[in-house]
Amino acid sequence: MSLLKEFSVQLWSVRDETEKDFAGTLKKLAQMGYTGVEFAGYGGLSAQEMKDVLVSNSLKPVGAHIGLDRLTNALDEEIAYHKIIGTEYLICPSSKIKTSEDAKTLAETFKPVIAKITEAGFKFAYHNHAFEFNKCCGDYLLDTLFATLPQEAAMELDIFWVSFAGVDPLVYMEKHRDRLKLIHVKQIDKDKKCVDIDQGILDYKEIITKAKAFGVQQFILEQEEYAVSSMVSVKNDIDYIFKL
């Protein structure tokens, strides 16, 4: 039996395809076996159009990456859109921070955003890259950020970037097990390139098993480099994950 019954995909992974045919790409992803999507833009579709595409393909809108500018200046518009389609998480995909003070300032910026998102019935999460693992005052910037954020702020941990930064993903997952709610499944090889899940150095059977033990329910593929094409890679990836 597979470790996962549900597996989602961050649509940035197939941005070359969604730019040509958003609805058609979602249909192809559902046919591959993906059960959910995480947005990185909406392809010009209205909320009702998007809901119709999702429903017709039995896809769950597990989350959406929304830039800091939109979160602070167009949050009402984003909330209205996602209320119609029924998204679970509204996620900041990262914001440049260089010092502990930057991290604390960002957390303060997020606080009213998180309050509004929570009041509207959504959950807020923050997604990391590698730079949040720079240390300032002895702590990772990501640790400082989460120490300052409200407790309801969830962590979407991108395993590729954790490893890229030279940090052990399993150890870091343990450290934030109470905040860890979403995992970006992204593979890295010995040259620090993003590759198909079966071609890299990260043991996703171990990672997924541990994350599930912590209560993580959302596992989301993200891939940014491809040996052949984006669609070939995401098909290889889901086939591999469902065999674990």
Salt bridges, closest charged atoms under 4 A:
GLU6 OE2 - LYS60 NZ 2.79
GLU17 OE2 - LYS20 NZ 3.44
GLU38 OE1 - HIS65 NE2 3.13
GLU38 OE1 - HIS184 NE2 2.72
ASP76 OD1 - LYS116 NZ 2.59
GLU77 OE2 - ARG70 NH2 3.14
GLU78 OE2 - ARG70 NE 2.95
GLU78 OE1 - HIS82 NE2 3.62
GLU88 OE2 - LYS123 NZ 2.89
GLU101 OE2 - LYS104 NZ 3.83
GLU108 OE2 - LYS111 NZ 2.81
ASP143 OD2 - LYS175 NZ 2.45
ASP143 OD1 - HIS176 NE2 2.75
GLU156 OE1 - HIS65 NE2 2.85
GLU156 OE2 - HIS184 NE2 3.44
ASP158 OD2 - HIS127 NE2 3.03
ASP158 OD2 - HIS184 ND1 3.36
ASP158 OD2 - LYS186 NZ 3.00
GLU174 OE2 - ARG177 NH1 2.93
GLU174 OE1 - LYS210 NZ 3.71
ASP191 OD2 - LYS190 NZ 3.68
GLU222 OE1 - HIS127 NE2 3.98
GLU222 OE1 - HIS184 ND1 3.09
GLU222 OE1 - LYS186 NZ 2.92
GLU224 OE2 - LYS186 NZ 2.87
ASP239 OD2 - LYS235 NZ 2.65
